[in-house]
Structure formats: C-alpha cells, structure tokens
Amino acid sequence: MSSYLITSTKKSSGKTIITIGLSALLREMKYKLSVFKKGPDYIDPLWISQASGCKCYNLDFNTMSNGEIKKLYMDKTKISNISIVEGNKGLFDGVSLDGSDSNAQLAKFLNLKTILVIDCAGITRGIAPLVNGYEQFDKNIKYKGIILNNIATDRHEGKIINALKEYTNLKVIGSVHKNSDLNIIEQHLGLEPSFLKSNTKTIKNISSIIKSSIDYKYLVKGLKKKKMNTLAKRVTVSPDYSDIKLGVALDNAFVIVPSISMFPCLAIYLFFYFFKT
C-alpha cells in the first residue's frame, strides 16, 4: 500500500484542493482509497469524503491517544491499496513546541511519505532555501515530492523549477496554475461546507485540473489495482462509553454566520464532540 501525507508550509496553501482533486482522480481510476484528515476539522472531511467516495476519518493528537490513532488508521486501511492523509496548517506546525502533535510527527508515526504543497505566489528563486530548510529541519521525514501551487505564468513556473533543480534534492511532481475553477470560499474555520450547494461539478473540475497538473502516475507507480475482498475489522466500543450520544453537524444547522465570532461556534462544536446530549 502507498501512504501519503499532503501538507504544506502554511495554511491556505491549497492542500485541501490538491487532496480533493487527487482523491477524485484516484477514485475514477478505480483505486481502493482510505482518506483521513489530521485534526478535529469537520469541513474538509466532508469534501474529501464526497470526492473519494469513502468516509474520511479524523486523526487528532489532541483528542486521541497514539494508540487510538494507530488503531483507527490500521483498521481503515486494511482493505485499501492507497491512503491519503490531509494535514492541517504547515508540516511542522502544532500546539506543542517539540512538534509532538505536528503533521511531521503523524507522518513519522504512521510511516507516511510527505507531499509538500507550496503556495508560490510572489516567490521565485527564494523557494530553494525554503525547501532546503524544511528538508534539513527534520531528516526523518520521507518526502515523495513537491507540488507547486498558485503558479502565475509559464515563465514563473520555469524560474521556480530551475531554482529547485539547481539548489535542492526534492522532486517536483506537480505544478498547478492559478485557476478560478479551483476556488472554494473560505470561512472562519476553513472551506465553505460542501452541503451548502451542489458541488459535483466543482469536484469534477478540480479533479480534471489536478489530472493535467500533477504526475499522478508517479504516485501510483508499481501499485496494482487488484480487487481486495478482505473485510475491515470492526471497531469495538468499550462498555464504559456505550451510552454516550454524539451530535454530528452535517447540514445548514451548523453554518457559521459571518457576524458571529468563531469562538462560540467552536465551543458548540466541542460540546457536541465531547459531551453527552
């Protein structure tokens, strides 16, 4: 099985768009997917679930133990031949100073190969020291390659690729030019929820652009599209928690009104996430 973490140097760099497009593309190619989102985000998983055709699960160091993360990941990848985990914020970002809850830590913990999405707006040769810094900061990260996002022109792309070839060791596996078809409205907590409007066309457009912009064949090289009939092991629930009820926000009832502060909304979300209803 091939396992990838799609992450970036910072938030709003395009990693969710890349994950949506790649998931939809691999689904179209008949690969058996498992998809995950790092952190407690509920919006991105809705998009990824629809694009991939399978349930997207959260992996979160702050609400799950390492054992729970490992067990959930292993259970949900048993019948897959490729897994994709979308990170949150940047590769080395997290609450803990030591990086113990970062995307990088998750990649090492689950043995994921890292795909680094870089927002290239306003940068050319300066991308080289940025990439070298990421590679040197933690040499235990296994990089699969770099995807360039927000490329303005062919000339812009050429300058960046030449700088990376001259000064770095990481492979460029994709280059995504600016395109209005890749735009999804962002709100306080992330992207516009997928239930607000029909998004089948949006996902299809994203998938088409990603297909023409990324060397997806490199990501599935040597991977056989065999039929896998093994049933995933059911998750057992401890009797101590059998009576807990969870409220799951799936429709317009949880739309965030722009005039409302994000903090009360987050508090409501955490209430449903942790406590009985």
Beta strands, then each sheet from edge to edge (+ up, - down):
strand 1: 2-8
strand 2: 33-38
strand 3: 56-59
strand 4: 82-90
strand 5: 113-119
strand 6: 143-151
strand 7: 172-177
strand 8: 186-187
strand 9: 190-191
sheet 1: 3+ 2+ 4+ 1+ 5+ 6+ 7+
sheet 2: 8+ 9-
end
